[in-house]
Amino acid sequence: MRKETATQRLNDSAANQNSVETTTHSLRPDDKQRQLNAEKAILSIGSKVRAKAKANHKNRNKDKQHSGVSFLSATHPAVRSQLGAATELSDFYQNVGKLTLQHRRQIVEQALIVIKENFVHRPLKEAMHGVDPLQKLRLIQHRLEQVTPKTMGSELRFHRDMNDVFTSLRDLHTNYLLPAPFADKIAFLPFDIEECFAAGQAQYIASHFVPGFTHNYFQRGVTITSWNAIPIARAIEMSADQHAGSNLPARHAQGIDGLTVRALRRSLPPDELWVTVGYTDLQGKKRELKQPWLVTSLTPNMGNIDADTLSKNATCLGNDIQADLIQQAKKMLFAPEVIAKEKTREKNRAETTESSKHLELTSALVKVDNPDNLLETRLEGVFRAKRVTTAAGDYGYIRIFTFNVEDPDEFIDEFIRLAALLPQEGLVIDVRANGGGHIYASEGLLQVLTPGEITPEPTQFLNTPLNARICKRHEKDTVGIDLSPWVDSICNSVETGEIYSHGFPITPPEFANGRGQKYHGPVVLVTDARCYSATDIFAAGFKDHNIGHILGVDGNTGAGGANVWAHGLLGELLQVPEPVDAETPYRRLPHGASMRVAVRRTLRVGEKAGMPVEDLGVQPDSRHALTRNDLINGNEDLILAATEILKTMPSRGLTVSTKQSGSVLSVEVTTAGYSRLDVAINNRPVRSIDVNKGTHRFDVEMPKEAEILKLEGYEKGELVVANRISL
């Protein structure tokens, strides 16, 4: 039986009334009275139907307001054009369906090439996860050969099949990236969900809301209990299965994110058009919220590297693109003021003079409308730095949201500047949810925190003919890309039978050690399961060089250990230098579709030398289970736990000032935490003195070619602190 709308019921009532009116002339008086009564009843019914329709319309408008749609046009100006154009998921689906049969065949063909020839983790993933991606792709290819444009099935089904292949690899570097209209879109709900623990039990809290979203009961801090009538823990498990994390903690973390935001470049839209959220409100009463999925365009992620364009930066990427997109989406939804600052920075960058580029250190602490005492930073959206005062003392805190920056030098220099403004008694570095980025930036930052020499992680190619062709074309560093170290071992693999090439670092050792230690206090690194790729590399280097203590919110990092190249970059690498390779297997993909592939795997150094980072990750030295107070009050308990660890760690200090008079350099140093100080100029020893906590002054004779003054502090024969000064 069909369902009648309010309009249909009104039309039916009017039709019945007209029918009655045509027959009243032949009715007896008593019949006429009954007919008049019937007419009045019909009119009454029509009036009630119209009233009900009006009430339903009013309720729909009320529901729409609560669903987070109507207010989106009045959000922050920096994101208004995106959020104001948001539509419901059902409307978005009307624009899907642009891929022809030939387009689909072309996508599968290119996927077979990159997985077979370029994917460095293929042997590992096939063994560890029991998958055969090449056979899966051949099956899709075979089925596409058996159909016609009329029988090929839906585009969504094709995307789902391709996503299933890439997801089965459990490698967040290696992705199928959806074409238009998905490519620049996100599907979202106007709130965020985070996990915390109470008495050892996981709880899920609504922690952030799109500005302007209001509801009488669904507010910040409510506890989520079910999702579409499924217990929330099970719903997260189901969501996690759709993501490609290398380990269970990583998939679990991505499953939580996937409940409320999907980057459609990487993930398909949700199957359901809306969700019914079961929750316990702040008064302890159980309630439900029905919320439609919304779709809108994502604001451009300014300052990120263009992965598809041929450049040195593009060949040095190690990032989870989904993490980057989700982070940008959350900034747009929950912190639009950060995007406003990023836009202002980009607009003014070209106009900024060198003299005004560097902020004055003494004025960098923001005090106006800034209750958190945050430091101003040139890299808004990359860093968040502040002084924290806890029961353990005063310490520094720097959150690093991403390593995906175009200029690693600027990134490292800004970190040094921020760290110098913070207490030197100890520093908390928080890299949670950092999906990685420029490998130079991650490995180059390590030197700032330790007196020892940094050994960048070696990387390996899969030995294949296509990788050999690419490396041989770039063994002369003609366009800033030098792949010569890997050529011999790849070419010799025909005889040696080796699966992988020899290992060589992406980050040059001279870059990884060009600045030396700048922060001398103890350091605690905070990680979680969303840390990935270049952030995994940073955490591994932190551990392998014994820099400090790792405090984990989860039991492992995301376990992504590779350099990732985009499909467009692979094609470009065979086009330059001249002459163009006429036999290139790479073909441009339709409608903006793309792929990424882990092309060089990274290996640990130090005590774990040779162990891959992929799938194994970096386990923390200790754990902190996030609390409700952490989610509601800015990680208060987490920061306290980190500073309690800092309090137990040795504190060092080495500040230096110099004054030159002719060939004599007068040096004043303040030392703490060691008993011997060695002094060298241009790496040649000139003095060694016994020191204690306090200030020491001495003179040294400078040679004419003096460039670098280096000071190193030792305790019981162990190098514990260093400082390097340009003369």
C-alpha positions in Angstrom: 0.0 0.0 0.0 1.4 3.4 -1.0 2.0 6.1 1.7 -0.1 9.2 1.2 1.5 12.6 1.6 -0.4 15.5 3.3 -0.9 17.2 -0.1 -2.4 14.0 -1.5 -4.8 13.7 1.4 -5.9 17.3 0.9 -6.5 16.7 -2.8 -8.5 13.6 -2.1 -10.6 15.5 0.4 -11.4 18.2 -2.1 -12.2 15.6 -4.8 -14.7 13.9 -2.4 -16.3 17.3 -1.6 -16.9 18.1 -5.3 -18.3 14.7 -5.8 -20.8 15.1 -3.0 -21.9 18.5 -4.3 -22.9 17.2 -7.7 -25.4 14.7 -6.2 -27.2 16.8 -3.5 -30.1 18.0 -5.8 -31.6 14.5 -5.9 -31.4 13.8 -2.2 -34.3 13.9 0.3 -34.3 16.6 3.0 -33.0 14.1 5.7 -30.4 12.9 3.2 -29.4 16.5 2.5 -28.9 17.0 6.2 -26.8 13.9 6.5 -24.8 15.1 3.4 -24.2 18.5 4.9 -23.0 16.8 8.1 -20.7 14.7 5.9 -19.4 17.8 4.1 -18.7 19.5 7.4 -16.8 16.4 8.6 -14.8 16.3 5.4 -13.9 20.0 5.7 -13.0 19.3 9.3 -10.7 16.5 8.2 -9.1 18.7 5.5 -8.6 21.4 8.1 -6.9 18.9 10.4 -4.8 17.6 7.6 -3.6 21.1 6.7 -2.9 21.8 10.4 -1.0 18.6 10.7 1.0 19.3 7.5 1.8 22.8 8.9 2.9 21.2 12.2 5.0 18.6 10.3 6.6 21.4 8.3 7.4 23.3 11.5 8.8 20.2 13.1 11.0 19.5 10.0 12.4 23.0 10.2 13.0 22.5 13.9 14.7 19.2 13.2 16.7 20.8 10.5 17.9 23.5 12.9 18.9 20.8 15.4 20.5 18.7 12.7 23.2 21.3 12.1 22.2 22.6 8.6 20.5 26.0 8.9 23.2 27.7 10.9 26.1 26.7 8.6 25.6 29.7 6.4 26.4 31.9 9.4 29.6 30.2 10.5 33.1 31.8 10.7 33.9 33.9 7.5 37.0 31.8 6.9 34.9 28.7 6.2 31.5 30.2 5.3 31.8 29.5 1.6 32.3 25.8 2.3 29.9 25.2 5.1 27.3 27.4 3.7 27.1 25.3 0.6 26.8 22.0 2.6 24.1 19.6 1.4 22.7 16.4 2.7 24.2 13.2 1.5 21.2 12.2 -0.5 21.6 15.3 -2.6 25.3 14.7 -3.1 24.6 11.2 -4.6 22.8 12.8 -7.5 26.2 14.0 -8.9 27.9 10.5 -8.8 28.3 8.4 -12.0 30.9 10.0 -14.4 33.2 7.0 -14.9 32.9 5.1 -18.2 33.7 1.5 -18.6 37.0 2.4 -20.3 37.8 4.7 -17.3 37.3 1.8 -14.9 39.5 -0.5 -16.9 42.3 2.2 -17.0 42.2 2.6 -13.2 42.5 -1.1 -12.6 45.4 -1.3 -15.1 47.3 1.4 -13.3 46.7 -0.1 -10.0 48.2 -3.4 -11.1 51.3 -1.5 -12.2 52.0 0.4 -9.0 51.2 -2.6 -6.7 53.3 -5.0 -8.7 56.3 -2.8 -9.6 56.4 0.1 -7.0 54.8 -1.1 -3.8 57.7 -1.8 -1.5 55.7 -3.5 1.3 54.0 -6.0 -1.0 56.0 -9.1 0.1 55.5 -8.1 3.8 51.8 -7.4 3.5 51.1 -10.6 1.5 52.7 -12.6 4.2 51.6 -10.7 7.3 47.9 -10.2 6.3 47.4 -13.2 4.0 46.3 -11.1 1.0 46.9 -11.3 -2.7 46.2 -7.8 -4.1 47.4 -8.6 -7.6 44.9 -11.5 -8.0 42.1 -9.3 -6.6 42.9 -6.6 -9.2 43.0 -9.2 -12.0 39.6 -10.5 -11.0 38.2 -6.9 -11.2 39.9 -6.5 -14.5 38.5 -9.8 -15.8 35.0 -8.9 -14.8 35.2 -5.5 -16.5 36.1 -7.3 -19.7 32.9 -9.3 -19.5 30.5 -6.4 -19.2 29.2 -3.5 -21.4 28.5 0.1 -20.4 24.8 -0.9 -19.8 25.7 -3.9 -17.6 28.8 -2.6 -15.8 27.0 -1.8 -12.5 27.1 1.3 -10.3 30.1 3.5 -10.0 29.9 3.2 -6.2 30.3 -0.5 -6.5 33.4 -0.1 -8.5 34.9 2.3 -6.0 34.0 0.0 -3.2 35.8 -2.9 -4.9 38.9 -0.8 -5.5 38.9 0.5 -1.9 38.6 -3.1 -0.6 41.8 -4.1 -2.5 43.8 -1.2 -1.1 42.4 -1.4 2.4 43.3 -5.1 2.5 47.0 -4.1 2.3 46.8 -2.4 5.7 49.1 0.4 4.5 47.9 4.0 4.9 50.6 5.1 2.4 49.1 3.0 -0.4 45.7 4.3 -1.4 43.2 4.5 -4.2 42.1 8.2 -4.3 38.6 8.7 -5.6 37.8 11.0 -8.6 35.3 13.9 -8.8 32.8 14.5 -7.3 34.3 12.8 -4.3 37.9 14.2 -4.5 37.5 17.6 -2.7 34.6 16.7 -0.4 34.0 15.6 3.1 31.0 13.9 4.7 30.5 15.0 8.3 28.3 15.3 11.3 28.4 18.6 13.2 30.2 17.1 16.3 33.2 15.0 17.2 33.6 11.9 19.3 36.7 11.0 21.4 37.6 8.1 23.6 38.5 8.3 27.3 38.6 5.9 30.2 37.0 5.7 33.6 37.8 2.8 36.0 39.5 1.1 33.2 36.4 1.2 30.9 36.3 3.0 27.6 33.8 5.8 27.2 33.0 7.9 24.2 32.3 11.6 24.6 30.9 14.2 22.3 33.9 16.7 22.7 33.7 19.3 19.9 30.8 20.9 18.0 30.6 23.0 14.9 30.3 26.7 16.1 26.6 27.6 16.2 25.2 24.1 16.6 22.8 24.1 19.5 20.6 21.4 21.1 18.8 21.3 24.4 20.3 18.1 25.5 23.0 16.9 23.0 25.9 19.0 24.4 29.6 18.8 25.0 30.4 16.0 27.4 27.4 13.8 26.7 28.3 10.1 26.7 27.6 8.2 23.4 26.1 4.7 24.1 24.8 3.5 20.7 25.1 4.2 17.0 22.2 3.3 14.7 20.9 1.0 17.5 24.3 -0.7 17.6 26.3 -0.6 20.9 29.0 2.1 20.4 32.0 -0.3 20.9 30.7 -2.6 18.2 29.9 0.3 15.9 33.6 1.5 16.2 34.8 -2.0 15.4 32.7 -2.0 12.2 33.9 1.4 11.3 37.5 0.3 11.9 37.2 -2.6 9.4 36.8 0.0 6.7 40.2 1.6 7.4 43.7 0.4 6.5 45.7 0.9 9.7 48.7 -1.3 10.2 47.7 -2.5 13.6 44.6 -2.8 15.8 45.2 0.4 17.8 45.5 2.4 14.6 42.4 0.9 13.0 40.5 1.5 16.3 41.5 5.2 16.3 40.5 5.6 12.6 37.3 3.8 13.3 36.4 6.5 15.9 37.2 9.3 13.4 35.1 7.6 10.7 32.0 7.8 12.8 31.7 11.5 12.3 33.9 12.6 9.4 34.9 11.0 6.1 37.4 12.4 3.7 35.8 11.3 0.4 39.1 11.6 -1.4 40.1 8.5 0.5 36.9 6.9 1.8 33.5 6.3 0.4 30.5 8.1 1.9 28.7 6.3 4.7 26.0 3.8 3.6 23.4 5.4 5.8 21.9 8.8 5.0 21.6 9.7 8.7 22.6 8.3 12.0 20.6 7.8 15.2 22.9 8.5 18.1 22.0 7.1 21.5 23.5 9.1 24.4 23.2 9.9 28.0 22.8 13.6 28.6 24.5 15.6 31.3 21.7 14.9 33.8 22.1 11.2 33.2 19.0 10.7 31.1 19.1 8.4 28.1 18.1 10.1 24.8 18.5 9.8 21.0 19.5 12.3 18.3 18.8 11.8 14.6 21.4 13.5 12.5 21.7 13.5 8.7 25.1 13.2 7.1 26.2 16.4 5.4 28.6 16.9 2.5 30.7 19.9 1.6 33.9 21.0 -0.1 37.1 21.0 2.0 39.1 24.1 2.5 42.5 23.9 0.7 45.3 22.7 3.0 47.7 25.6 2.7 51.4 25.0 3.0 51.3 21.3 2.2 53.5 19.7 -0.5 52.0 19.1 -3.9 52.5 15.3 -4.0 51.8 14.9 -7.8 54.2 17.6 -9.1 57.8 16.7 -9.8 59.9 18.2 -7.0 62.4 17.2 -4.4 59.9 17.8 -1.7 57.4 15.4 -3.4 60.0 12.6 -3.3 60.6 13.1 0.4 57.0 12.7 1.7 56.0 10.2 4.3 52.4 10.9 5.3 48.9 9.5 5.7 46.8 11.5 3.3 43.6 10.6 5.2 45.0 11.9 8.4 45.9 15.2 6.7 42.4 15.5 5.2 40.7 14.6 8.5 42.9 17.1 10.4 42.0 19.9 7.8 38.3 18.9 8.1 38.4 19.2 11.9 40.1 22.6 11.7 37.4 23.8 9.3 34.6 22.4 11.5 35.8 23.0 15.0 38.6 25.6 14.8 37.9 27.9 11.9 39.9 30.7 13.5 43.1 28.6 12.8 42.2 28.5 9.1 41.6 32.3 9.2 45.1 32.8 10.6 46.6 30.5 8.0 44.9 32.4 5.2 46.2 35.7 6.6 49.7 34.2 6.8 49.7 33.0 3.2 48.3 36.4 2.0 51.0 38.3 3.8 53.9 35.9 3.2 55.0 37.5 -0.1 54.7 41.0 1.4 56.7 40.1 4.5 60.2 41.7 4.7 63.1 39.9 6.2 63.3 42.3 9.1 59.7 41.7 10.1 59.6 38.0 9.2 61.1 37.0 12.6 58.9 37.8 15.6 60.6 39.5 18.5 61.2 36.9 21.1 60.2 39.2 23.9 56.8 40.0 22.4 55.9 36.5 21.3 53.8 35.6 24.3 50.2 36.5 23.7 48.4 37.9 26.7 45.3 39.6 25.2 42.2 37.3 24.9 44.5 34.3 25.4 43.8 32.5 28.6 46.0 29.6 27.6 49.1 31.8 27.2 49.8 30.5 23.7 52.9 31.7 21.9 52.4 33.4 18.6 53.8 31.3 15.7 54.4 31.9 12.0 53.2 28.3 11.4 49.7 28.4 12.7 48.1 25.0 12.2 51.6 23.4 12.5 52.6 24.3 16.1 50.7 25.1 19.3 53.1 26.1 22.0 52.6 27.3 25.6 53.9 27.3 29.1 52.2 24.9 31.5 52.2 25.1 35.2 51.5 21.9 37.1 52.1 20.5 40.5 55.4 19.2 39.1 56.6 22.7 38.1 56.7 25.0 35.1 57.4 23.3 31.8 57.1 23.9 28.0 54.5 22.2 25.8 54.6 22.1 22.0 52.0 20.3 19.9 53.2 19.4 16.4 50.1 18.8 14.3 51.9 18.0 11.1 55.3 17.6 9.4 53.7 18.3 6.0 55.5 21.6 5.3 57.2 22.9 2.1 60.2 24.3 3.9 61.8 22.0 6.5 64.3 24.7 7.5 61.6 27.1 8.4 59.8 24.4 10.3 62.9 23.5 12.4 63.9 27.2 13.0 60.3 28.0 14.2 60.4 25.1 16.6 63.8 26.3 18.0 62.4 29.8 18.4 59.3 28.6 20.3 61.3 26.2 22.5 63.7 29.1 23.5 60.7 31.1 24.8 59.5 28.2 27.1 60.9 27.0 30.4 64.2 25.2 30.0 63.5 22.8 32.9 61.7 20.3 30.6 59.6 20.1 27.4 56.5 18.0 26.4 56.3 17.4 22.7 52.9 16.2 21.7 52.6 14.5 18.2 49.2 12.8 18.6 47.2 12.5 15.4 50.1 13.8 13.4 49.9 11.9 10.1 53.5 12.8 9.0 54.8 14.9 6.1 58.3 15.9 5.0 60.8 13.4 6.2 63.5 16.1 6.3 61.4 18.0 8.8 60.9 15.0 11.1 64.4 13.7 11.1 66.0 17.2 11.0 64.2 18.1 14.3 65.8 15.3 16.3 69.2 17.1 16.5 67.6 20.0 18.3 66.9 17.8 21.3 70.1 15.8 21.8 73.8 16.3 21.9 74.5 13.1 20.0 74.9 12.7 16.2 71.7 11.8 14.4 71.7 8.8 12.0 68.8 9.2 9.5 66.9 6.0 8.8 68.0 4.1 5.7 65.4 3.3 3.1 65.0 0.5 0.5 63.2 0.1 -2.8 61.6 -3.1 -4.0 63.9 -4.6 -6.6 61.9 -4.4 -9.9 62.6 -3.4 -13.5 60.4 -0.4 -13.3 62.1 0.9 -10.1 65.4 0.4 -11.8 64.3 2.5 -14.7 63.2 5.3 -12.5 66.4 5.3 -10.4 68.7 5.2 -13.4 67.0 8.2 -15.0 67.7 10.2 -11.8 71.2 9.0 -10.9 72.8 12.4 -12.0 70.6 14.7 -9.9 69.5 16.7 -12.9 66.3 18.1 -11.3 67.2 18.1 -7.7 66.4 14.4 -7.3 69.3 12.1 -6.7 68.5 8.4 -6.7 72.0 7.2 -7.6 72.8 5.4 -4.3 70.1 2.8 -5.0 70.9 2.1 -8.6 73.7 -0.6 -8.3 71.9 -2.8 -5.8 68.6 -2.7 -7.7 70.3 -3.6 -11.0 72.5 -6.3 -9.4 69.4 -8.0 -7.9 68.9 -9.9 -11.1 72.1 -11.8 -10.1 71.8 -11.6 -6.3 68.1 -12.4 -6.0 67.7 -9.8 -3.3 64.1 -8.6 -2.7 65.1 -5.2 -1.5 67.8 -2.7 -2.6 70.5 -1.6 -0.2 69.4 1.0 2.3 70.3 4.7 2.1 68.8 7.7 3.9 66.4 10.2 2.4 67.5 12.9 4.9 71.1 13.8 4.3 73.2 13.3 7.4 74.6 16.9 7.1 71.0 18.3 7.2 70.1 16.0 10.2 73.1 17.4 12.1 73.6 20.9 10.7 72.2 22.9 13.7 73.0 20.7 16.7 71.3 20.7 20.0 69.3 23.8 20.9 67.0 22.6 23.8 69.0 21.2 26.7 66.3 20.2 29.2 64.7 16.8 29.4 62.0 15.9 26.9 58.9 13.7 27.0 57.3 12.7 23.6 53.5 12.0 23.6 52.3 9.6 20.9 49.1 7.8 19.9 47.9 5.3 17.3 47.2 8.1 14.8 50.9 9.0 14.6 52.0 7.8 11.1 54.8 7.8 8.6 57.2 10.7 9.1 55.8 10.9 12.7 56.6 7.2 13.1 60.1 8.0 11.8 60.4 10.9 14.3 59.3 8.7 17.2 61.6 5.8 16.1 64.5 8.3 15.9 63.6 9.7 19.3 63.7 6.2 20.7 66.8 5.0 18.8 68.9 8.0 19.8 67.8 7.8 23.5 66.6 11.4 23.5 63.9 11.1 26.2 60.8 9.3 27.4 57.9 8.3 25.2 54.5 8.5 26.8 51.8 6.8 24.8 48.1 7.4 24.8 47.8 4.1 22.9 50.0 1.0 23.0 51.7 1.7 19.6 52.1 4.3 17.0 50.3 3.9 13.6 53.3 1.9 12.4 53.8 3.5 9.0 57.4 3.3 7.8 57.8 4.4 4.3 58.3 7.1 1.7 55.2 7.6 -0.4 55.0 8.7 -4.0 51.9 9.7 -5.9 50.9 8.2 -9.2 51.3 11.6 -10.9 54.9 11.9 -9.5 55.8 8.4 -10.8 54.7 9.4 -14.3 56.6 12.7 -14.1 59.8 10.8 -13.0 59.9 9.1 -16.4 59.3 12.3 -18.3 62.4 14.1 -17.1 65.2 14.7 -17.9 65.0 14.7 -21.6 64.4 12.7 -23.7 60.9 11.7 -22.5 60.5 8.0 -22.0 58.1 6.9 -24.8 57.5 3.5 -23.2 56.2 4.8 -19.9 53.6 2.5 -18.4 51.9 5.3 -16.4 48.8 6.8 -17.9 46.8 9.8 -16.6 43.8 8.8 -14.6 40.3 10.1 -15.4 38.4 12.8 -13.5 41.1 13.5 -11.0 41.4 9.9 -9.7 44.8 9.0 -8.3 46.8 6.6 -6.3 49.7 6.7 -3.8 52.2 3.9 -3.1 54.8 3.2 -0.4 57.9 3.2 -2.6 60.8 3.1 -0.1 60.6 1.4 3.3 62.4 2.8 6.3 64.5 0.8 8.8 65.4 1.5 12.4 68.9 2.5 13.6 70.6 2.1 17.0 69.8 -1.0 19.0 67.0 -2.0 16.6 69.0 -1.4 13.5 67.5 -3.1 10.4 64.1 -3.6 11.8 61.3 -2.1 9.6 59.0 0.5 11.1 56.1 -0.6 9.0 53.5 -2.7 10.9 55.8 -2.8 14.0 55.7 0.9 14.9 57.1 2.4 18.1 55.9 1.3 21.5 55.9 3.8 24.3 57.9 3.6 27.5 54.7 4.2 29.6 51.0 4.7 29.0 48.4 7.3 30.0 44.7 6.5 29.5 43.0 9.7 28.4 40.4 10.9 31.0 37.1 12.8 30.6 39.0 15.7 32.1 41.5 15.5 29.3 38.8 15.7 26.7 36.9 18.5 28.3 39.8 20.6 29.8 42.6 20.6 27.3 44.5 17.4 28.1 45.0 18.5 31.7 45.7 15.0 33.2 47.8 14.0 30.2 50.1 17.1 30.6 50.3 16.5 34.3 51.4 12.9 33.7 54.1 14.0 31.3 55.4 16.7 33.6 55.6 14.2 36.5 57.9 12.2 34.3 60.0 15.3 33.4 60.5 15.9 37.1 62.3 12.6 37.5 64.6 13.1 34.5 68.1 14.7 34.8 68.0 18.5 34.0 70.9 20.0 32.0 71.7 23.5 31.0 74.2 25.2 28.6 73.7 28.8 27.6 76.5 30.7 25.9 77.3 34.3 25.1 80.5 35.5 23.4 82.3 38.7 22.7 85.2 39.1 20.3 88.1 41.4 20.6 90.7 41.0 17.9 91.7 37.3 17.9 90.5 36.7 21.4 87.0 35.3 22.0 85.6 35.9 25.5 83.1 33.2 26.4 80.5 33.1 29.2 78.6 29.9 29.8 76.0 28.9 32.3 76.1 25.2 33.1 74.0 22.7 35.0 73.9 18.9 35.3 77.5 17.9 34.3 81.1 18.2 35.5 83.2 18.7 32.4 83.0 21.1 29.5 85.0 20.7 26.3 85.4 23.6 23.9 86.3 23.3 20.2 86.6 25.7 17.3 85.9 24.3 13.8 85.9 20.8 15.5 89.4 21.3 16.9 89.7 21.1 20.7 90.9 24.3 22.3 90.0 23.8 26.0 88.6 21.5 28.6 87.4 22.7 32.0 85.8 21.3 35.1 82.4 22.9 35.8 79.6 22.9 38.3 76.2 24.5 38.3 76.7 28.2 37.7 78.4 30.7 35.4 81.9 30.3 34.0 84.1 32.7 31.9 87.1 32.1 29.8 89.0 33.3 26.8 90.1 31.4 23.7 92.4 32.3 20.8 90.6 32.2 17.5 92.2 31.2 14.2 91.5 33.4 11.2 89.2 30.8 9.6 87.1 30.3 12.8 83.5 29.6 11.9 81.9 27.4 14.6 82.3 27.4 18.4 81.2 24.0 19.8 80.8 23.3 23.5 80.1 19.8 24.9 79.2 18.8 28.5 80.1 15.4 29.9 79.0 13.6 33.0 80.9 10.4 34.0 82.4 10.3 30.5 79.1 10.5 28.7 78.1 13.3 26.4 75.0 14.8 27.9 74.6 18.3 26.4 76.0 20.4 23.6 75.7 23.8 22.0 77.0 25.2 18.7 77.6 28.9 18.0 78.3 30.5 14.6 81.2 32.9 14.9 
